[in-house]
Amino acid sequence: MPTTAGVLQSLFGALAITCMALLFDWVAFVPGPREFHTGSSSIHRGGSVNSTFGRVAFGVFAVFLDLFAFHAWRQTIRVFKRQTDTGPT
């Protein structure tokens, strides 16, 4: 196995991180009603939580995932450029 990830591995990784980031962005920033609960599962929902608190919690993680997705795409482009410069091995 090569020590560096190939272009397809980097591409699929960047796509996966981007999809997760878009999900958290949607919950945090897209207008519309949201309902958050304090429970840890769908069986035990717990009490309701303020919508703003839930959006802030998702927003913090959304920004983190956006930065991570940006880094993943930069790495994918870097791997692609390196492979096209040296040729396939």
C-alpha positions in Angstrom: 0.0 0.0 0.0 1.3 3.5 -0.8 2.0 5.7 2.2 0.0 8.6 0.7 -3.7 8.6 -0.1 -4.6 8.5 -3.7 -6.8 11.1 -5.4 -9.9 9.0 -5.2 -9.5 8.4 -1.4 -8.9 12.1 -0.8 -11.9 13.0 -3.0 -14.3 10.7 -1.2 -13.0 11.8 2.2 -13.5 15.5 1.2 -17.0 14.7 -0.1 -17.9 12.9 3.2 -16.7 15.7 5.3 -18.6 18.2 3.1 -21.8 16.3 3.4 -21.6 16.3 7.2 -20.7 20.0 7.2 -23.7 20.8 5.0 -26.1 18.9 7.3 -24.9 20.8 10.4 -25.0 24.1 8.4 -28.6 23.4 7.4 -29.7 22.7 11.0 -27.8 25.8 12.3 -28.3 28.5 9.7 -31.3 27.7 7.4 -34.5 29.5 8.5 -37.4 27.4 9.7 -38.7 25.8 12.8 -36.4 23.5 14.8 -37.2 21.4 17.8 -34.4 20.4 20.2 -34.7 18.1 23.3 -32.3 17.3 26.1 -32.6 13.5 25.8 -29.9 11.3 24.5 -32.0 9.1 22.3 -35.2 9.0 20.3 -36.8 6.7 23.0 -36.1 9.2 25.9 -36.5 12.6 24.3 -36.2 14.7 27.4 -37.5 18.2 27.9 -37.6 20.9 25.2 -34.7 23.2 24.8 -34.7 26.8 23.4 -34.3 26.7 19.6 -31.6 29.4 19.8 -29.5 27.2 22.1 -29.8 24.2 19.8 -28.9 26.3 16.7 -25.8 27.8 18.5 -24.6 24.3 19.5 -25.0 23.1 15.9 -23.5 26.3 14.6 -20.3 25.9 16.5 -19.8 22.4 15.2 -20.9 23.5 11.7 -18.2 26.1 11.5 -15.6 23.6 12.7 -16.7 21.1 10.1 -16.7 23.8 7.4 -13.0 24.6 8.2 -12.2 20.9 8.2 -14.0 20.4 4.8 -12.0 23.4 3.4 -8.8 21.7 4.6 -9.8 18.3 3.1 -10.5 20.0 -0.3 -7.1 21.7 -0.2 -5.4 18.4 0.5 -7.4 16.7 -2.3 -6.3 19.4 -4.8 -2.7 19.1 -3.5 -2.7 15.3 -4.0 -4.2 15.7 -7.4 -1.6 18.3 -8.5 1.2 16.2 -7.1 0.0 13.1 -9.0 -0.4 15.0 -12.3 3.0 16.6 -12.0 4.8 13.2 -11.3 2.5 11.0 -13.4 0.7 7.9 -12.2 2.8 5.3 -10.5 
